[in-house]
Amino acid sequence: MSTDETPRERVHPDAPAIEIRDLHKSFGDHEVLKGISLTVRPGEVVCVIGPSGSGKSTLLRSVNLLEEPTSGQILIEGIDILDPEVDVDRVRTRIGMVFQQFNLFPHMTVLGNLCLAQQRVLGRSRAEAEQVARDNLVKVGLADREDAYPAHLSGGQQQRVAIARSLSMNPDMMLFDEPTSALDPELVGDVLEVMRTLAHEGMTMMVVTHEMGFAREVGSRLIFMDDGLVVEEGDPREVLANPQEPRTQAFLSKVL
């Protein structure tokens, strides 16, 4: 194991992994997030569900400042990333993110895709980056595809490569933005199995998903969002089986 793979010292060891306080986000006159507050503890798998347009992806993208919040606070392991004095790029290295689209470089092999950011951002040597990459390709079940190009992989394989690429940066937590929504149904299971393994290994995760079975089985907590607000949250099995809020009930009656 490389020195980069050892656990990083946390500035505030007792702080939540993610703490969001009264988060607002507007695009022009359209307010998408209307005062979100939530906490994710280390090792938790928090699944976020809700109708399209409810603000789920905007919330997730705000956590690592892919979207700039209008107001509020976001603390990553106790560090306020909206503080102008904070090195946001350094904090971002603690957060892996997997999107709906795979965002792989088509002209690079699988191994090249996994090594690029390791070398440029973390300063690893090529040999070290390749070893970390190969270890993570084993983890996602693609050890035999390191020389393949993205165009020669299925969508599910490309998404697993994207997960391995994020893991190769040695993140403290992972954000998943509907990682299976662009996949054919028969390819979803392999991706969810990788995520299930990460959860069992103790990876802190926020997952925006439509996969209710995954949320029920793997989630530590379920959050239902609608119209830019957290409407209901709790144990996934309890919320899915017996939702308390009428908006949650109406949504789940259509998707379960």
N, C-alpha and C positions, 0 to 999 in steps of 0.2 A: 504494500500500500504506500502511495506517495505521501509526502508530508502535506500536500494540499488536500488530501482526502481525510485527514484527521479532523475531528470536530473543531469548529472555530470557537474561540473564546467570545462569549456574549457580553456586551457592554452592561446589560441589565439582565442577569441570569434568571431572575424571578418574573420578568415581564412576560406578558402574552406574546405569542408569535406575531399576531396581528391584532391591533386595536384600532377601531374606526369610531370616531366621535363626531356625531352631528354632521355627517358628510352631505354636502349639496353639490350638484353638478348641473349646470345649464348649458344648452347649446342655443345661443341667441336668447329668444324669449321662452324657449321650451325647457322647463325644468324637468330633468330626467331622474335625478336623485333628490329626495325631498327631506333629508335629515336622517341618514342611516347611521345607526350606532350598533356595533357588534364586536365581539371579541372571539378570537380563535386561539386556544391554548396549544402549546407544543404537543404534537402527537394526535391532535384532533383531525377528523375528516369532516368538514362542514360542507354539506351539499346544499346548493341554492337552486330552487325551482321557481317557476312562475311563467305566466304567459309571455309571448313575444312582446317586446316593447316595455317590459316592466322595469328595466334598468339593470338586469342581472350582469350582462357583459360589461356595461359601463362601470358598475361597481368593481368587478374583478380587474378591469383595466386601470382603474384608479389606484388600486393597491400598489402597483409599481410605477405609477405616474405615466402610463401610456396615455391616460387622459388626465388633464390637469384639473383638480377639483376647483369649484367656485369658492367653497368655504368648507371649514371643518378641519379635522386632524386625522392623520394616518400615522400610526406608530408601528414600526417594524422592530420587534424585539426591543421595545422601549425607546427606539430612536424616531423622533418626529421627522419624517422625510419631507415635510413641507417647510421645515426650517431652512432658510436660505444658507445657513452656515454648514448644513449637512452635505456630504459628498454622496449625492443620490446614486451615482454609478457604482460606488462601492457597496452601498446597501443593496442595490439591485442584484449584485452577484450572489446574494443570499436567497434570491427568489427565482425559481424556475417557472417558466410559463409555457403552456401547450395550448395552441389555438385550434379553432375548427379546421383551418387550412394548415398544411404541414410546413410551408415556408422553407422547404429544403432547396439548396442551390442545385439546379439541374445539371450543371457542368461539372459537379464534383461527385466523387464516389461517396458511399455511405460513410466510410472511414474519414474522408476529407471533411464531410459535413460535421462530423463529431469533433474533429481536431481544431477547426479554424478558431472558434471563440476561446477554446482552452489556451491556445498559443497567444492569441492577440490580447485577450482580456486578463487571463491569469498568468501569462508569461511562462507557461510550461514548455519544455523542450518538445520537439516532434516525437521523440521516442516515448517520453512520459505521457504525452497526450494520446498517443496510439494505444498505450497499455490501458489507460483509463477508459478510452473509447471501447476497446475490445471487451473489457470487463462489463461495461454497461450493455453492449450488444448481446452478451451472454444472458444478462438479466432480462432482456426483452425478447429473447428467443430468436435472435437474428445473427448469431455468431458466424454463420456461413454466407452472409450477404455483404460483408464489409467492402468488397470490390465492386458491388453493383451500383448502377446509377439510379436515381429516383424513378426515372421513367420505366425502369424494368421491375419495379416493385408494385404490389397492390396498394390500394389506399390504406388498408389496415397496417401493412408493413411500413409504409411511409410514416404513419402516425406513431408507430412504435419506435422508428428511428428518431422522430422528433422528441419523443419522451427520453430516449437514451441520450440525445444531444443535451437536453436540459439537465439530466442527471450527471452528465460528465462535467458540469460546472460546479458540482458538489454543493447544491443548494440546501438551505435549512428547511425550505418549504416549497411546495409546488402549487401553482394555480392552473386549473384546467378549465378552459372556456368551451363547453360543449364539444369535447374532443372526439365524440363519435357521430356527430350530426351529419358530417359529410360522407360517411361511410355506408356502403351497401350493408344491409342487415346481417349477412353471413360473416362480415368482417369485424363486427362490433365486439364479439365475445373475446377475441384475442387481446384487444386493447384494454377492455375492462379487466381482464385477468392480470395484466401487467399492473394496472392501477390498484387492484385488489392486493397484489403482492406488496406493493409499496406501502399501502395502508397497514398491512399486517407487520411490516418491518418498522412501523412507527413514524413514517413520513407525515409531517403536517401538511394538510391539503385543504384547499378550497376548490370545490368542483361545481361549476354551473352545468347542469345536466337535465336531460329529459328521461334518463334511465332510472325509473323509479325502483326497479329491482335492486340495482346497485346501491342507490341511496338507502334503501331499507336494510340491505345486508351489511354494507360497509360503513355507512355514515355514522358518525358520533352524534351529529345534530343535523336537523333539517330546517332550512329557512325558506319560507314562502314569501316571495316578493310580488307586489302588484302596484302599478302606478307609482313607482319610485319609492315605495315604502316597504319595510318589513312588516308584513301583516300577521305572521304567525311563525313561531319557532319552537322546537322541542325535539324529543327523541323521535327519530325517523319513523319507527314502527307505530308509535302512538299518533303522530300527526297524520300519517297515511291511513291508518285504520279508523281514526276518530278525530278528524279535524274539527276545531272549535269555531273558527271564523267562517261566516257565510261565503266570503270570497274564496277561501281555501277549499271549502266544500264544493263550490261550483266548479272550480278548476279541476280538482281531483276527480269529480264525477265524469269529466270528459276525457281524462287521460288514463285512468285506471281501468 
